[in-house]
Amino acid sequence: MPLSVQLAWLAVGLVGCVGILAVVKPSLFAVVAQRSSHWVDSNKVLAQLDRRVDVDKYVLPYSRVLGVAVLIAVVLMARLLSW
């Protein structure tokens, strides 16, 4: 079984466990939800990354290569979805 499918099943299993926890023990679910909803302030880090970049300068010279890369990505995603 491919790793992506295994990760998808793991994600589905974790979401299922949370759903079961919410149904069986709502008080414990509330504690878990409260602990996992802490806000992480990322503004300081993102402020350093917030610089204007002229994308055309990097994209236009390689438009054919990027177009092929996009088409390959579409084919791969279609193949994954067809399984």
N, C-alpha and C positions, 0 to 999 in steps of 0.2 A: 504494500500500500504506500503511495507517495506521501512524502512529508507534509505537503499542503493539505492533503485529505486527513491525515492524522491530526494536524493542528486544527482543522475545521471541526473534527469530532471532539477534540479536547475543548474547544470553545463552546460547542453545543452542550457538552457534558457539564462544564462549569456553569453555564447559564441555567441548565436544568437543575443543578444542585441548589442554586440560589432560588429558583422557583419553588422547589420542594421545601426549602427552608422557610420561605415566605408563607407557604400554606400550612406547614406543620407547626412552626414555632415563630409566630409573628414578632414576639418580643425580642428574640435573638436576632431576627432579621433587621429590626429597627436599630439594634446596637451595631450590627455590621454595617448597615447603611450610614449610620452617623459617623462611624470611625473612618469609613472609606470616602466620605464626602468633604474632607478637609481641602481647603483652597491652597493651591501652590502658586505663589506669586512669581510669574515668569517674565514680568515686564522688564526687569533689569537685564536679563539675558537677551530677550527679544529686541530691546532697544539697541544693542550692539549690532544685531543682524539686520536692522531696519535701515538699509542703505539702498538708494536708487541704482538699479542696474539696467542698462539699455540692452534688453534681451535680443533685439534685432541684430545687434553687433555680433552676437554669438550664434544666433540661429540661422540667419540668412545664408552665410557661406556654406553651411552644412545642411541645407534644407532637404536635399535628396537622401542623404544618410539618415537624417532624422525621420523622414517619411518612411523609409524602409524599416527603421526601428519601430515606428508606430504600427506599421502593417504586421510585422512579426509579433508584436505584443497583442494585437487584435487576434491573430491566428492562435496564439498560445492561450489566450483567455477563452476563445471559442472552443478550443480543444479541451480545456479544463472543465468548462461548463457542460460539454457533451458527455463527459464520463458520468 
